[in-house]
Amino acid sequence: MIDLKSKKIIISGGAGLIGSHFAELILKNNGIPICLDISKTKLNNLKQKLKKYEKEFSTIQIDLTNEKKIIRFTKNILKKYKKIDCLINNIASNKSYNSKRSQFESFLFKDWEMDMKLGLTANFLLTKHIVSHMS
């Protein structure tokens, strides 16, 4: 593995299945994960899981479909960390994939719209407001 030497790395969907693994990997390699998620419960669970590393990390509850909240988050995170080194766009909806509704012919349009809002729009907005501050 590589030494991330205090690199500040934002992970959208950071408390989810894949995001939490990214966070652990970053901590194990001396980086600072900044985990974003809409679920307060998942973030609290992640916080408990990451405490064992006794290293710096952040968990932040945020709705990444709201541009004003992303702008506010960006200002606050830059005040705290001064710069961002990396962004991992990992946000996704998993609600519709746990049932028969995940079959194409049963897939609901509202689920499609949410997938597009999260998978495309939220990632676009976060990238738009973070990338200019990356070193």
N, C-alpha and C positions, 0 to 999 in steps of 0.2 A: 504494500500500500504506500501511498504518498503522505507526506507530512503537510497538512493544510495550514500550519503555522498561524493560528488565530484568524484565518479567513472567515469573513462574515458571509454566510450563505443562507439566503431566503428560500424556504420550501413552501410553496402553496399546497394545500391539502396535506400539511405537515403532520397531522395527527392521524391520518389514515393508514391503511395497511402498508402501502409502499413508502409513503412519506415518513412514517415513524422509523422505518429501516434506513432511509437516507439520513435521518437525524442521528441515529446511533452510529452509523458509519462515519459521519462527519466528526462526531465527538471522539470516536476512537482514533481518528487521525488528526487530532488537535485543532479542528475547526470549530466555529461557533455557529450552530444551526439556529435559524430564526424561523420557527414553525408557525405557519398561518393556517387557521382552520375556522370554520363557522361553528363547530361543535365544542361547546365549553366542556362537556363531559369527556370527550375524547382528548382534549387538550390537558385536562386535569390528570387523566390516566397516563398520558405521555409524560407529563411533568414528573409523576411518581416514578415512572420507568427510567427516566434519564438522570434522576438524582444520584443514582449509584455511581455515575462516572465522576462526580464531584468536579465538574467543569462547567464553564459558562454556557448558557443557552437561553433562548427566549421562546415563550409560547404566547401567541397573540390571537385572540378571537376577533374575527373580521369577516364581513360579508364582502367578498371580492367581486360581486356584481355591482357594487355601489362605488362609482368613481370618486365621489367626495370622500368616502371613507378611505379609499386607497391613497388619495392625496394627503389626507391627514396622517395616515400610517407612515407614508414616505417621509414626511417632515419629522415625525417623532422618532423614527428609527435612525434617521441621519443625525439627529441631535444626540442620540445615545451612542451610536457606533462610528459616526463621522464618514464612513464609506461602506459600500456593499461590494463584495468581490464576485458574487455569483448568484444567479437566480435559477431555481429549479421549478419549472411550471409543472405541477403534479396534480392540480385540482381536477376533480371529476365527480360526477354523480354516480352513486352506486345503488340508489334506491330502486330503480326499475330492473336491476339485474338479478334480483333475488327471488323472482317468481316467474310464473308462466307468462307474465306480461313482457318478459324479455324476448319472447319469440316475435319475429318481425311482424307477423300478421296481427299480433295482439298488442304490439307496442303502441302506447298512447301518445297522441300528438303533444300533450302537455309534458310528457317525459322527454320527448324529442326536443322541445323548446328549452327545457331546463338543461339538457345535455349540451345544447349549443351555447346557451348563456354561460354555463360554467366552463366547458371545454374550449370555447373559442373567445367569447367576449371577455370573461374574467381574466383569462391568460393574456389577452391583448392589452387590457387596461393596466394590469400589474406590470407587464413588460414596458409599456409606454412610459409609466411614471418612475420605474426603477432604472432602466438601462442608461439614462443620461447621468446617473450618479455612480455608475460602476467604474472601477479603476481598470 
